[in-house]
């Protein structure tokens, strides 16, 4: 059975938090804070959130978010895929990234932005295969804690005296345009690696 997608409601915030945490346990998401952010969206921003299910079981959280087009000349949109690590599969990842990208393109997006950590080889390989190219690498304090991300850390579990070193990668996929509609990307893969 394939993967199906359904819109995530406010009542799904806890499930989304759990799925995001299962995608990368070292950066567990706070259920209360996630729901709070969903209840109070940024003025003028557009977004959509989805729960992906396989055989009736939730396996991933996906989303897109963009600012007001009038204030976003390049019409970029952030896309997210948080696949539970127990279901990690490159084909599933590729299908999910393509699906959420298509959802964003339907909104008039001209550039897709994806964020991930440097220690996720499957994620980086999939993003590269879909035409995303690496834009930059930064510490999370510079780009925010709500990005799709993973961590390279000095210990496998958090605790007193243990520090985590996060490194985020930003990937972009420009969309080509015609006079009638946005087309699939034509940018060749420039990078391979991990989320």
MDAnalysis code that builds the backbone (N, CA, C; Angstrom):
import MDAnalysis as mda
import numpy as np

u = mda.Universe.empty(585, n_residues=195, atom_resindex=np.repeat(np.arange(195), 3), trajectory=True)
u.add_TopologyAttr("name", ["N", "CA", "C"] * 195)
u.add_TopologyAttr("resid", np.arange(1, 196))
u.add_TopologyAttr("resname", ["UNK", "UNK", "UNK", "UNK", "UNK", "UNK", "UNK", "UNK", "UNK", "UNK", "UNK", "UNK", "UNK", "UNK", "UNK", "UNK", "UNK", "UNK", "UNK", "UNK", "UNK", "UNK", "UNK", "UNK", "UNK", "UNK", "UNK", "UNK", "UNK", "UNK", "UNK", "UNK", "UNK", "UNK", "UNK", "UNK", "UNK", "UNK", "UNK", "UNK", "UNK", "UNK", "UNK", "UNK", "UNK", "UNK", "UNK", "UNK", "UNK", "UNK", "UNK", "UNK", "UNK", "UNK", "UNK", "UNK", "UNK", "UNK", "UNK", "UNK", "UNK", "UNK", "UNK", "UNK", "UNK", "UNK", "UNK", "UNK", "UNK", "UNK", "UNK", "UNK", "UNK", "UNK", "UNK", "UNK", "UNK", "UNK", "UNK", "UNK", "UNK", "UNK", "UNK", "UNK", "UNK", "UNK", "UNK", "UNK", "UNK", "UNK", "UNK", "UNK", "UNK", "UNK", "UNK", "UNK", "UNK", "UNK", "UNK", "UNK", "UNK", "UNK", "UNK", "UNK", "UNK", "UNK", "UNK", "UNK", "UNK", "UNK", "UNK", "UNK", "UNK", "UNK", "UNK", "UNK", "UNK", "UNK", "UNK", "UNK", "UNK", "UNK", "UNK", "UNK", "UNK", "UNK", "UNK", "UNK", "UNK", "UNK", "UNK", "UNK", "UNK", "UNK", "UNK", "UNK", "UNK", "UNK", "UNK", "UNK", "UNK", "UNK", "UNK", "UNK", "UNK", "UNK", "UNK", "UNK", "UNK", "UNK", "UNK", "UNK", "UNK", "UNK", "UNK", "UNK", "UNK", "UNK", "UNK", "UNK", "UNK", "UNK", "UNK", "UNK", "UNK", "UNK", "UNK", "UNK", "UNK", "UNK", "UNK", "UNK", "UNK", "UNK", "UNK", "UNK", "UNK", "UNK", "UNK", "UNK", "UNK", "UNK", "UNK", "UNK", "UNK", "UNK", "UNK", "UNK", "UNK", "UNK", "UNK", "UNK", "UNK", "UNK", "UNK"])
u.atoms.positions = np.array([
    [0.846, -1.180, 0.000],
    [0.000, 0.000, 0.000],
    [0.890, 1.241, 0.000],
    [0.495, 2.252, -0.769],
    [1.271, 3.479, -0.886],
    [1.027, 4.450, 0.251],
    [1.696, 5.578, 0.144],
    [1.566, 6.644, 1.127],
    [0.405, 7.540, 0.729],
    [-0.413, 7.908, 1.713],
    [-1.503, 8.861, 1.498],
    [-1.253, 10.079, 2.374],
    [-1.841, 11.202, 1.960],
    [-1.657, 12.464, 2.676],
    [-3.017, 13.023, 3.045],
    [-3.087, 13.602, 4.230],
    [-4.307, 14.286, 4.641],
    [-3.915, 15.604, 5.292],
    [-4.764, 16.622, 5.173],
    [-4.450, 17.890, 5.835],
    [-4.353, 17.692, 7.346],
    [-3.400, 18.347, 7.955],
    [-3.249, 18.310, 9.413],
    [-4.088, 19.433, 10.012],
    [-4.868, 19.101, 11.023],
    [-5.682, 20.089, 11.725],
    [-4.962, 20.515, 13.002],
    [-5.507, 21.498, 13.666],
    [-4.936, 21.947, 14.935],
    [-4.835, 20.785, 15.924],
    [-5.805, 19.887, 15.880],
    [-5.775, 18.723, 16.773],
    [-4.644, 17.745, 16.445],
    [-4.013, 17.910, 15.281],
    [-2.887, 17.053, 14.897],
    [-1.540, 17.602, 15.352],
    [-1.527, 18.729, 16.037],
    [-0.251, 19.341, 16.441],
    [0.580, 18.382, 17.293],
    [-0.047, 17.674, 18.215],
    [0.687, 16.729, 19.061],
    [1.267, 15.593, 18.220],
    [0.467, 15.053, 17.306],
    [0.944, 13.994, 16.420],
    [2.097, 14.505, 15.555],
    [1.954, 15.706, 15.010],
    [3.025, 16.283, 14.189],
    [4.306, 16.423, 15.005],
    [4.173, 16.883, 16.234],
    [5.330, 17.015, 17.119],
    [5.996, 15.661, 17.340],
    [5.187, 14.642, 17.573],
    [5.730, 13.296, 17.780],
    [6.444, 12.783, 16.526],
    [5.856, 13.033, 15.354],
    [6.473, 12.595, 14.103],
    [7.784, 13.337, 13.849],
    [7.799, 14.630, 14.126],
    [9.018, 15.417, 13.955],
    [10.109, 14.913, 14.898],
    [9.728, 14.606, 16.121],
    [10.689, 14.080, 17.097],
    [11.187, 12.699, 16.685],
    [10.305, 11.883, 16.118],
    [10.705, 10.552, 15.652],
    [11.611, 10.640, 14.425],
    [11.480, 11.715, 13.660],
    [12.350, 11.913, 12.503],
    [13.769, 12.234, 12.949],
    [13.883, 12.941, 14.053],
    [15.204, 13.244, 14.601],
    [15.097, 13.442, 16.108],
    [15.262, 12.369, 16.882],
    [15.078, 12.419, 18.335],
    [15.971, 13.415, 19.070],
    [17.140, 13.717, 18.558],
    [18.034, 14.658, 19.239],
    [17.476, 16.074, 19.257],
    [16.511, 16.342, 18.399],
    [15.858, 17.656, 18.373],
    [14.364, 17.467, 18.598],
    [14.021, 16.868, 19.699],
    [12.613, 16.616, 20.005],
    [11.829, 17.924, 19.992],
    [10.658, 17.879, 19.407],
    [9.795, 19.054, 19.295],
    [8.860, 19.134, 20.498],
    [8.618, 20.319, 20.971],
    [7.727, 20.553, 22.101],
    [6.288, 20.624, 21.597],
    [5.444, 19.737, 22.094],
    [4.047, 19.669, 21.648],
    [3.289, 20.958, 21.907],
    [3.487, 21.528, 23.087],
    [2.762, 22.746, 23.468],
    [3.190, 23.916, 22.589],
    [4.484, 24.059, 22.368],
    [4.978, 25.165, 21.545],
    [4.537, 25.025, 20.094],
    [4.538, 23.802, 19.578],
    [4.112, 23.607, 18.194],
    [2.648, 23.998, 18.034],
    [1.820, 23.540, 18.952],
    [0.402, 23.915, 18.885],
    [0.247, 25.431, 19.012],
    [0.980, 26.055, 19.902],
    [0.929, 27.504, 20.084],
    [1.251, 28.220, 18.767],
    [2.309, 27.768, 18.083],
    [2.673, 28.389, 16.799],
    [1.589, 28.165, 15.751],
    [0.972, 26.997, 15.758],
    [-0.097, 26.735, 14.790],
    [-1.314, 27.613, 15.073],
    [-1.594, 27.856, 16.346],
    [-2.738, 28.697, 16.712],
    [-2.507, 30.163, 16.372],
    [-1.263, 30.562, 16.266],
    [-0.911, 31.969, 16.040],
    [0.009, 32.103, 14.826],
    [-0.529, 31.903, 13.628],
    [0.322, 32.001, 12.436],
    [0.800, 33.432, 12.212],
    [1.918, 33.569, 11.544],
    [2.461, 34.888, 11.237],
    [1.534, 35.610, 10.264],
    [1.294, 36.880, 10.526],
    [0.397, 37.687, 9.694],
    [0.894, 37.718, 8.255],
    [-0.010, 37.438, 7.340],
    [0.305, 37.498, 5.919],
    [0.962, 36.261, 5.345],
    [1.354, 35.326, 6.190],
    [1.999, 34.108, 5.707],
    [0.944, 33.080, 5.314],
    [1.267, 32.274, 4.330],
    [0.408, 31.171, 3.908],
    [1.127, 29.867, 4.224],
    [0.364, 28.864, 4.631],
    [0.980, 27.578, 4.954],
    [-0.031, 26.463, 4.791],
    [0.494, 25.263, 4.691],
    [-0.330, 24.056, 4.698],
    [0.478, 22.964, 5.380],
    [-0.226, 22.120, 6.112],
    [0.413, 21.043, 6.860],
    [-0.314, 19.738, 6.555],
    [0.459, 18.656, 6.520],
    [-0.105, 17.357, 6.159],
    [0.482, 16.254, 7.030],
    [-0.314, 15.233, 7.220],
    [0.135, 13.996, 7.853],
    [0.174, 12.944, 6.752],
    [1.308, 12.267, 6.631],
    [1.439, 11.170, 5.669],
    [1.208, 9.864, 6.409],
    [0.444, 8.990, 5.774],
    [0.133, 7.696, 6.383],
    [0.440, 6.571, 5.407],
    [0.853, 5.454, 5.963],
    [1.078, 4.244, 5.185],
    [0.360, 3.117, 5.903],
    [-0.498, 2.431, 5.192],
    [-1.323, 1.365, 5.777],
    [-2.086, 1.875, 6.995],
    [-2.542, 3.124, 6.930],
    [-3.328, 3.714, 8.006],
    [-2.524, 4.208, 9.194],
    [-1.200, 4.063, 9.149],
    [-0.334, 4.485, 10.257],
    [0.380, 5.786, 9.890],
    [0.317, 6.809, 10.766],
    [1.049, 8.054, 10.497],
    [2.557, 7.791, 10.479],
    [3.226, 8.256, 9.409],
    [4.672, 8.037, 9.306],
    [5.462, 9.330, 9.088],
    [4.770, 10.432, 8.764],
    [5.517, 11.666, 8.486],
    [4.633, 12.897, 8.620],
    [5.309, 14.011, 8.855],
    [4.677, 15.327, 8.837],
    [5.321, 16.115, 7.703],
    [4.493, 16.744, 6.870],
    [4.973, 17.552, 5.755],
    [4.315, 18.919, 5.828],
    [4.998, 19.936, 5.318],
    [4.419, 21.280, 5.341],
    [5.087, 22.167, 4.301],
    [4.386, 23.236, 3.955],
    [4.997, 24.328, 3.190],
    [4.581, 25.634, 3.847],
    [5.422, 26.669, 3.672],
    [5.193, 27.976, 4.289],
    [5.858, 29.041, 3.428],
    [5.125, 30.124, 3.179],
    [5.754, 31.253, 2.487],
    [5.176, 32.556, 3.002],
    [5.968, 33.602, 2.862],
    [5.543, 34.941, 3.247],
    [4.650, 35.548, 2.184],
    [4.187, 36.781, 2.426],
    [3.354, 37.461, 1.436],
    [4.129, 37.615, 0.120],
    [3.507, 37.242, -0.986],
    [4.201, 37.316, -2.272],
    [4.684, 38.734, -2.571],
    [3.941, 39.745, -2.152],
    [4.348, 41.135, -2.401],
    [5.668, 41.470, -1.712],
    [5.990, 40.745, -0.658],
    [7.228, 40.982, 0.084],
    [8.287, 39.916, -0.206],
    [7.989, 39.037, -1.137],
    [8.888, 37.934, -1.468],
    [9.110, 37.920, -2.980],
    [9.968, 38.807, -3.489],
    [10.139, 38.931, -4.939],
    [10.539, 37.630, -5.636],
    [11.347, 36.795, -4.967],
    [11.748, 35.537, -5.603],
    [10.698, 34.443, -5.442],
    [9.625, 34.757, -4.711],
    [8.506, 33.828, -4.484],
    [8.998, 32.471, -3.956],
    [9.867, 32.529, -2.935],
    [10.367, 31.283, -2.353],
    [9.382, 30.746, -1.314],
    [9.444, 29.458, -1.135],
    [8.569, 28.766, -0.189],
    [9.398, 27.693, 0.509],
    [9.287, 27.639, 1.825],
    [9.968, 26.594, 2.585],
    [9.105, 25.336, 2.580],
    [9.736, 24.208, 2.324],
    [9.043, 22.920, 2.348],
    [9.723, 22.027, 3.381],
    [8.926, 21.202, 4.031],
    [9.433, 20.333, 5.098],
    [8.945, 18.909, 4.908],
    [9.808, 17.963, 5.192],
    [9.441, 16.549, 5.271],
    [10.101, 15.999, 6.527],
    [9.281, 15.512, 7.434],
    [9.750, 14.893, 8.681],
    [9.282, 13.434, 8.677],
    [10.097, 12.547, 8.138],
    [9.761, 11.130, 8.049],
    [10.304, 10.403, 9.271],
    [9.410, 9.717, 9.984],
    [9.797, 8.913, 11.147],
    [10.981, 8.027, 10.757],
    [12.045, 8.069, 11.544],
    [13.267, 7.319, 11.240],
    [13.010, 5.822, 11.099],
    [11.977, 5.301, 11.760],
    [11.646, 3.879, 11.632],
    [11.131, 3.533, 10.240],
    [10.755, 4.530, 9.461],
    [10.214, 4.317, 8.113],
    [11.128, 4.900, 7.040],
    [12.366, 5.220, 7.414],
    [13.294, 5.869, 6.496],
    [13.540, 5.004, 5.267],
    [13.286, 5.585, 4.108],
    [13.428, 4.905, 2.834],
    [13.609, 5.989, 1.775],
    [14.623, 5.853, 0.933],
    [14.907, 6.896, -0.066],
    [13.764, 7.092, -1.050],
    [13.141, 6.024, -1.471],
    [12.031, 6.159, -2.420],
    [10.859, 6.901, -1.780],
    [10.554, 6.569, -0.533],
    [9.481, 7.264, 0.185],
    [9.851, 8.734, 0.371],
    [11.095, 9.012, 0.759],
    [11.548, 10.398, 0.908],
    [11.407, 11.166, -0.398],
    [11.836, 10.564, -1.484],
    [11.757, 11.226, -2.785],
    [10.312, 11.537, -3.157],
    [9.444, 10.573, -2.943],
    [8.025, 10.776, -3.237],
    [7.456, 11.899, -2.383],
    [7.813, 11.924, -1.108],
    [7.292, 12.958, -0.208],
    [7.805, 14.348, -0.580],
    [9.117, 14.470, -0.849],
    [9.658, 15.775, -1.234],
    [9.020, 16.251, -2.540],
    [8.824, 15.344, -3.482],
    [8.177, 15.725, -4.746],
    [6.745, 16.167, -4.500],
    [6.030, 15.423, -3.674],
    [4.626, 15.738, -3.411],
    [4.479, 17.100, -2.735],
    [5.242, 17.364, -1.683],
    [5.100, 18.645, -0.981],
    [5.584, 19.786, -1.866],
    [6.601, 19.540, -2.686],
    [7.043, 20.555, -3.635],
    [5.950, 20.904, -4.629],
    [5.251, 19.887, -5.125],
    [4.140, 20.128, -6.053],
    [3.030, 20.933, -5.386],
    [2.758, 20.643, -4.120],
    [1.733, 21.404, -3.394],
    [2.130, 22.875, -3.312],
    [3.403, 23.138, -3.049],
    [3.887, 24.518, -2.947],
    [3.856, 25.219, -4.303],
    [4.218, 24.505, -5.356],
    [4.219, 25.092, -6.698],
    [2.805, 25.513, -7.100],
    [1.808, 24.760, -6.672],
    [0.417, 25.127, -6.971],
    [0.048, 26.487, -6.382],
    [0.801, 26.959, -5.402],
    [0.536, 28.261, -4.776],
    [1.238, 29.402, -5.512],
    [2.016, 29.088, -6.537],
    [2.734, 30.115, -7.275],
    [4.191, 30.249, -6.880],
    [4.704, 29.283, -6.183],
    [6.099, 29.275, -5.755],
    [7.032, 29.191, -6.957],
    [8.131, 29.942, -6.886],
    [9.151, 29.876, -7.933],
    [10.468, 29.297, -7.430],
    [10.612, 29.191, -6.122],
    [11.818, 28.582, -5.554],
    [11.435, 27.842, -4.277],
    [11.844, 26.593, -4.205],
    [11.599, 25.783, -3.017],
    [12.848, 25.791, -2.148],
    [12.655, 25.972, -0.849],
    [13.759, 25.923, 0.106],
    [13.528, 24.766, 1.069],
    [14.551, 23.970, 1.275],
    [14.488, 22.854, 2.216],
    [15.661, 22.983, 3.173],
    [15.450, 22.615, 4.407],
    [16.504, 22.674, 5.417],
    [16.717, 21.281, 5.992],
    [17.964, 20.971, 6.280],
    [18.263, 19.675, 6.865],
    [19.621, 19.733, 7.543],
    [19.923, 18.702, 8.297],
    [21.206, 18.626, 8.968],
    [22.244, 17.963, 8.083],
    [23.497, 18.162, 8.424],
    [24.583, 17.593, 7.630],
    [24.762, 16.097, 7.843],
    [24.120, 15.545, 8.860],
    [24.350, 14.137, 9.186],
    [23.219, 13.222, 8.728],
    [22.538, 13.580, 7.664],
    [21.459, 12.753, 7.130],
    [21.726, 12.423, 5.663],
    [22.514, 11.391, 5.384],
    [22.882, 11.088, 4.002],
    [21.688, 10.809, 3.094],
    [20.680, 10.143, 3.610],
    [19.517, 9.843, 2.767],
    [18.825, 11.129, 2.323],
    [18.672, 12.061, 3.254],
    [17.986, 13.307, 2.933],
    [18.752, 14.103, 1.885],
    [20.047, 14.273, 2.080],
    [20.839, 15.045, 1.123],
    [20.861, 14.386, -0.248],
    [20.977, 13.068, -0.279],
    [20.968, 12.368, -1.564],
    [19.651, 12.579, -2.301],
    [18.555, 12.483, -1.574],
    [17.243, 12.661, -2.201],
    [17.068, 14.091, -2.689],
    [17.420, 15.066, -1.858],
    [17.290, 16.461, -2.290],
    [18.129, 16.723, -3.539],
    [19.347, 16.203, -3.575],
    [20.200, 16.387, -4.753],
    [19.580, 15.734, -5.982],
    [19.025, 14.536, -5.807],
    [18.429, 13.834, -6.950],
    [17.211, 14.567, -7.507],
    [16.587, 15.400, -6.683],
    [15.410, 16.161, -7.123],
    [15.772, 17.542, -7.664],
    [17.059, 17.849, -7.722],
    [17.483, 19.112, -8.305],
    [17.736, 20.230, -7.322],
    [17.692, 19.943, -6.030],
    [18.032, 20.960, -5.035],
    [19.549, 21.130, -5.023],
    [20.012, 22.346, -4.813],
    [21.444, 22.591, -4.689],
    [21.714, 23.263, -3.355],
    [22.879, 22.979, -2.816],
    [23.233, 23.509, -1.496],
    [23.467, 25.009, -1.586],
    [22.815, 25.736, -0.710],
    [22.932, 27.189, -0.674],
    [23.903, 27.648, 0.402],
    [23.775, 27.081, 1.593],
    [24.623, 27.520, 2.700],
    [24.560, 26.498, 3.832],
    [25.459, 26.686, 4.790],
    [25.492, 25.868, 5.993],
    [25.667, 26.821, 7.159],
    [24.783, 26.723, 8.147],
    [24.810, 27.663, 9.266],
    [24.493, 26.963, 10.570],
    [24.809, 27.648, 11.660],
    [24.412, 27.180, 12.979],
    [22.954, 27.561, 13.189],
    [22.195, 26.764, 13.952],
    [20.766, 27.034, 14.096],
    [20.446, 28.367, 14.743],
    [21.334, 28.884, 15.573],
    [21.055, 30.168, 16.201],
    [20.938, 31.269, 15.162],
    [21.498, 31.040, 13.981],
    [21.450, 32.046, 12.928],
    [20.216, 31.919, 12.052],
    [19.594, 30.749, 12.019],
    [18.460, 30.571, 11.122],
    [17.194, 30.081, 11.809],
    [17.206, 29.918, 13.099],
    [15.993, 29.568, 13.821],
    [15.909, 28.104, 14.174],
    [15.170, 27.831, 15.228],
    [15.084, 26.464, 15.744],
    [13.925, 25.685, 15.163],
    [13.089, 26.287, 14.338],
    [11.921, 25.580, 13.830],
    [12.155, 24.963, 12.465],
    [13.362, 25.057, 11.941],
    [13.649, 24.504, 10.635],
    [13.755, 22.993, 10.699],
    [13.463, 22.365, 9.571],
    [13.678, 20.938, 9.497],
    [15.166, 20.706, 9.630],
    [15.560, 19.934, 10.620],
    [16.981, 19.841, 10.861],
    [17.339, 18.621, 11.675],
    [18.597, 18.329, 11.677],
    [19.163, 17.292, 12.519],
    [20.443, 17.819, 13.125],
    [21.048, 17.013, 13.968],
    [22.208, 17.513, 14.695],
    [23.373, 16.553, 14.611],
    [24.550, 17.112, 14.568],
    [25.774, 16.365, 14.828],
    [26.092, 16.707, 16.271],
    [26.227, 15.737, 17.115],
    [26.382, 16.069, 18.524],
    [27.548, 15.322, 19.147],
    [27.960, 15.802, 20.305],
    [29.084, 15.189, 21.003],
    [28.642, 14.036, 21.885],
    [27.358, 13.838, 22.039],
    [26.827, 12.758, 22.857],
    [25.516, 12.305, 22.244],
    [25.152, 11.053, 22.450],
    [23.919, 10.566, 21.856],
    [22.680, 10.959, 22.647],
    [22.858, 11.398, 23.876],
    [21.706, 11.818, 24.670],
    [21.992, 13.139, 25.353],
    [20.974, 14.024, 25.416],
    [21.189, 15.301, 26.083],
    [21.263, 15.124, 27.591],
    [21.870, 16.061, 28.247],
    [21.944, 16.024, 29.692],
    [22.939, 17.046, 30.191],
    [23.063, 17.175, 31.513],
    [24.002, 18.145, 32.080],
    [25.423, 17.891, 31.583],
    [26.072, 18.941, 31.160],
    [27.449, 18.826, 30.716],
    [27.632, 18.284, 29.319],
    [26.549, 17.947, 28.647],
    [26.641, 17.431, 27.287],
    [26.207, 18.522, 26.321],
    [26.994, 18.733, 25.315],
    [26.663, 19.783, 24.362],
    [26.352, 19.185, 23.000],
    [25.519, 19.872, 22.284],
    [25.165, 19.468, 20.935],
    [25.680, 20.515, 19.967],
    [26.244, 20.071, 18.892],
    [26.707, 20.981, 17.847],
    [25.833, 20.769, 16.624],
    [25.012, 21.731, 16.345],
    [24.105, 21.626, 15.218],
    [24.697, 22.297, 13.993],
    [24.462, 21.728, 12.858],
    [24.883, 22.321, 11.600],
    [23.751, 22.098, 10.608],
    [23.200, 23.175, 10.102],
    [22.083, 23.092, 9.182],
    [22.542, 23.364, 7.766],
    [21.899, 22.739, 6.834],
    [22.154, 22.992, 5.426],
    [20.878, 23.539, 4.813],
    [21.030, 24.490, 3.953],
    [19.906, 25.065, 3.235],
    [20.026, 24.650, 1.777],
    [18.948, 24.178, 1.211],
    [18.930, 23.739, -0.177],
    [17.853, 24.493, -0.929],
    [18.142, 24.841, -2.152],
    [17.171, 25.562, -2.974],
    [16.971, 24.832, -4.288],
    [15.761, 24.921, -4.798],
    [15.430, 24.362, -6.104],
    [14.654, 25.429, -6.864],
    [15.327, 26.170, -7.757],
    [14.607, 27.174, -8.542],
    [13.616, 26.496, -9.476],
    [12.513, 27.127, -9.665],
    [11.497, 26.614, -10.565],
    [11.566, 27.432, -11.846],
    [11.494, 26.771, -13.007],
    [11.451, 27.504, -14.263],
    [10.009, 27.888, -14.525],
    [9.794, 28.955, -15.256],
    [8.429, 29.386, -15.531],
    [8.196, 29.498, -17.023],
    [6.968, 29.279, -17.415],
    [6.533, 29.550, -18.778],
    [5.450, 30.608, -18.662],
    [4.915, 31.045, -19.762],
    [3.876, 32.073, -19.692],
    [2.582, 31.525, -19.112],
    [2.405, 30.219, -19.144],
    [1.148, 29.635, -18.685],
    [1.213, 29.042, -17.286],
    [2.333, 28.401, -16.938],
    [2.372, 27.685, -15.658],
    [3.805, 27.477, -15.217],
    [3.957, 27.129, -13.966],
    [5.270, 26.769, -13.450],
    [5.584, 25.345, -13.880],
    [6.814, 25.116, -14.280],
    [7.216, 23.801, -14.766],
    [8.082, 23.098, -13.735],
    [8.395, 21.868, -14.009],
    [9.292, 21.104, -13.147],
    [10.691, 21.706, -13.227],
    [11.521, 21.530, -12.213],
    [12.851, 22.121, -12.220],
    [13.748, 21.503, -13.281],
    [14.686, 22.297, -13.764],
    [15.648, 21.794, -14.733],
    [17.069, 21.891, -14.199],
    [17.210, 22.234, -12.934],
    [18.530, 22.392, -12.331],
    [19.115, 21.015, -12.045],
    [20.326, 20.724, -12.532],
    [20.915, 19.414, -12.245],
    [21.350, 19.320, -10.790],
    [21.368, 18.122, -10.219],
    [21.828, 17.963, -8.841],
    [23.280, 18.410, -8.713],
    [23.562, 19.196, -7.678],
    [24.908, 19.704, -7.472],
    [25.554, 19.177, -6.207],
    [24.803, 18.460, -5.389],
    [25.346, 18.042, -4.109],
    [24.728, 16.713, -3.707],
    [25.452, 15.954, -2.953],
    [24.883, 14.768, -2.331],
    [25.292, 14.800, -0.879],
    [24.600, 14.071, -0.038],
    [24.946, 14.090, 1.377],
    [23.788, 13.720, 2.246],
    [23.620, 14.447, 3.378],
    [22.625, 14.062, 4.362],
    [21.805, 15.208, 4.882],
    [20.673, 14.890, 5.475],
    [19.749, 15.879, 6.039],
    [20.184, 16.298, 7.392],
])
